[in-house]
Amino acid sequence: MISDSDLIILALAFLLGFISNNTGPQTYEYKDGFVVVDSKYQCPKHCAVNHNHSVYYDEDIKKSNRMYVNKDDLGEKIKKNKRKNKR
């Protein structure tokens, strides 16, 4: 039978997965490509590397030498593909 401690562990595992999916860096469509909205790291404005740039939409970032986007200009959020087991 399932005990109370098993239910608590199951609830905590679900909660941790939910939080990590919604609070970490998120990928969005932006203009003709994609950007990663990340509060901890942003690419410098002069970044010329061909990759999904890390950006943020905070006024403090806008004043620094980091990439900044307007929140209203972001497109659809890109969801990660769930891993499928091959059998």
C-alpha positions in Angstrom: 0.0 0.0 0.0 1.1 3.6 -0.6 2.2 5.3 2.6 2.0 9.0 3.5 5.8 9.4 3.0 5.6 7.9 -0.5 2.9 10.5 -1.4 5.0 13.3 0.0 8.0 12.2 -2.0 5.9 12.0 -5.2 4.4 15.4 -4.6 7.9 16.9 -4.0 9.3 15.3 -7.1 6.4 16.7 -9.2 6.8 20.2 -7.7 10.5 20.3 -8.3 10.0 19.3 -11.9 7.3 21.9 -12.4 9.4 24.7 -10.8 12.5 23.9 -12.8 10.6 23.9 -16.1 9.0 27.3 -15.3 11.8 29.3 -13.6 14.9 28.5 -15.6 16.0 30.1 -18.8 13.1 30.0 -21.4 13.4 30.0 -25.2 11.1 32.3 -27.2 10.7 33.2 -30.8 12.0 36.7 -31.5 12.0 38.4 -34.9 13.6 35.9 -37.4 15.1 33.6 -34.8 15.1 32.6 -31.1 16.3 34.1 -27.9 16.8 32.6 -24.4 15.4 34.8 -21.7 17.8 34.4 -18.7 18.0 36.7 -15.7 21.4 35.5 -14.6 23.4 35.9 -17.9 22.9 38.0 -21.0 25.1 38.1 -24.1 27.0 41.4 -24.6 25.6 43.8 -27.2 28.5 43.2 -29.5 28.1 39.3 -29.5 28.6 38.1 -33.1 28.4 34.4 -32.4 25.8 32.5 -34.4 23.6 31.1 -31.5 20.4 31.7 -29.6 21.4 34.8 -27.7 20.7 35.1 -24.0 18.7 38.3 -23.2 16.6 39.8 -20.5 14.0 42.6 -20.2 15.0 44.5 -17.1 15.7 48.2 -17.2 19.0 47.7 -15.3 20.2 45.4 -18.1 19.2 48.0 -20.7 21.6 50.5 -19.2 24.5 48.1 -19.2 26.4 46.6 -22.1 24.1 43.5 -22.2 21.4 42.4 -24.7 17.9 43.7 -23.9 14.5 42.9 -25.4 11.1 44.4 -25.0 8.8 41.9 -23.3 6.0 42.7 -25.8 8.2 41.8 -28.8 8.7 38.2 -27.7 6.9 35.6 -29.7 5.7 32.2 -28.7 7.4 30.3 -26.0 9.3 27.2 -27.3 8.5 24.1 -25.3 11.2 21.5 -24.9 10.5 18.1 -26.4 9.8 15.4 -23.9 12.3 12.5 -24.0 10.8 9.4 -25.6 12.1 6.0 -24.6 13.0 3.9 -27.6 12.2 0.3 -27.1 
